[in-house]
């Protein structure tokens, strides 16, 4: 029984070393750790400027575009194309908000 435990402990230590080396290899292969993949100056500037905006701005912009679209829709058939055009702005505003939040949480390079 003691012999089996010693073998199991030896096997466990080998497995741990193997896992550590595999994890290290995965970290090295991660494209986020690659020094060749850096953000450009334009992207950094945009991220730094938009990070100053509160995330609510993008949410209110999306809700505002939905409201304006609804107003156009209620004005009748003449403004239907405007309603569709402005209504499609909601999704990009929400995506900008998500991107803004990611930049704030994760930062840039």
VENNOR-V890389 format. One record per residue. N is the residue number from 1. RES is the residue in one small letter. PHI is phi in degrees with one decimal (999 if undefined). OMEGA is omega in degrees with one decimal (999 if undefined). BURIAL is 1 if it has 9 or more other C-alpha atoms within 8 Angstrom, else 0. Layout:
BEGIN
N_RES_PHI_OMEGA_BURIAL + N_RES_PHI_OMEGA_BURIAL
END
This chain:
BEGIN
1_x_999_179.4_0 + 2_x_-63.0_178.9_0 + 3_x_-61.8_179.0_0 + 4_x_-64.0_179.2_0 + 5_x_-67.3_179.0_0 + 6_x_-64.5_178.1_0 + 7_x_-64.4_179.8_0 + 8_x_-63.8_179.1_0 + 9_x_-66.2_177.8_0 + 10_x_-63.3_178.9_0 + 11_x_-65.2_179.5_0 + 12_x_-63.8_-179.4_0 + 13_x_-67.5_176.8_0 + 14_x_-64.7_178.5_0 + 15_x_-64.2_179.2_0 + 16_x_-63.3_179.2_0 + 17_x_-64.2_179.1_0 + 18_x_-64.3_179.4_0 + 19_x_-64.3_179.6_0 + 20_x_-63.3_-179.3_0 + 21_x_-69.2_177.6_0 + 22_x_-66.7_177.7_0 + 23_x_-63.2_178.5_0 + 24_x_-62.0_178.4_0 + 25_x_-64.0_178.8_0 + 26_x_-64.2_178.7_0 + 27_x_-65.5_179.3_0 + 28_x_-66.9_-178.0_0 + 29_x_-80.6_-178.0_0 + 30_x_-61.3_-178.3_0 + 31_x_-64.4_178.5_0 + 32_x_-72.1_179.1_0 + 33_x_-92.0_-176.9_0 + 34_x_-80.4_-178.7_1 + 35_x_-67.0_179.2_0 + 36_x_-75.7_-177.9_0 + 37_x_-99.1_-179.5_0 + 38_x_-118.3_175.8_0 + 39_x_-71.6_175.3_0 + 40_x_-78.2_-178.0_0 + 41_x_-65.9_-179.8_0 + 42_x_-64.4_-179.6_0 + 43_x_-63.0_178.7_0 + 44_x_-62.4_-179.5_1 + 45_x_-64.4_179.2_0 + 46_x_-62.4_-179.6_0 + 47_x_-63.1_179.8_1 + 48_x_-66.4_-179.6_0 + 49_x_-74.0_-178.6_0 + 50_x_-73.0_177.8_0 + 51_x_-68.0_178.1_1 + 52_x_-75.6_-179.9_0 + 53_x_-78.8_173.7_0 + 54_x_-70.1_-178.3_0 + 55_x_-65.3_179.3_1 + 56_x_-62.9_-178.6_0 + 57_x_-57.2_-177.6_1 + 58_x_-71.0_176.8_1 + 59_x_-64.8_179.4_1 + 60_x_-67.2_176.5_0 + 61_x_-63.8_178.4_1 + 62_x_-65.1_179.0_1 + 63_x_-65.0_177.2_1 + 64_x_-63.6_179.1_0 + 65_x_-66.0_176.6_1 + 66_x_-66.5_-179.9_1 + 67_x_-64.6_179.3_0 + 68_x_-63.9_177.0_1 + 69_x_-62.1_178.1_1 + 70_x_-64.4_177.3_1 + 71_x_-62.5_177.6_1 + 72_x_-59.0_-178.3_1 + 73_x_-64.3_-179.3_1 + 74_x_-75.8_178.1_0 + 75_x_-73.8_173.7_0 + 76_x_116.9_-174.1_0 + 77_x_-62.6_-177.8_0 + 78_x_-63.7_-176.2_0 + 79_x_-106.6_-176.6_1 + 80_x_-63.3_180.0_1 + 81_x_-66.8_176.2_0 + 82_x_-63.4_179.6_1 + 83_x_-62.1_179.2_1 + 84_x_-67.3_-178.7_1 + 85_x_-62.1_-177.4_1 + 86_x_-71.3_179.9_1 + 87_x_-64.2_-179.9_1 + 88_x_-78.6_178.4_1 + 89_x_-76.7_-174.9_1 + 90_x_-60.9_-177.4_1 + 91_x_-62.3_177.5_0 + 92_x_-62.5_177.5_0 + 93_x_-61.5_179.2_1 + 94_x_-66.9_176.8_1 + 95_x_-65.8_175.7_0 + 96_x_-61.3_178.2_1 + 97_x_-64.3_178.0_1 + 98_x_-65.8_178.2_0 + 99_x_-62.0_177.9_0 + 100_x_-59.4_-179.9_1 + 101_x_-65.1_178.6_1 + 102_x_-63.1_179.3_1 + 103_x_-63.5_179.4_1 + 104_x_-66.7_-177.3_0 + 105_x_-78.0_-174.3_0 + 106_x_-95.5_-176.6_0 + 107_x_76.6_174.7_0 + 108_x_-106.4_-177.3_0 + 109_x_-56.3_999_0
END
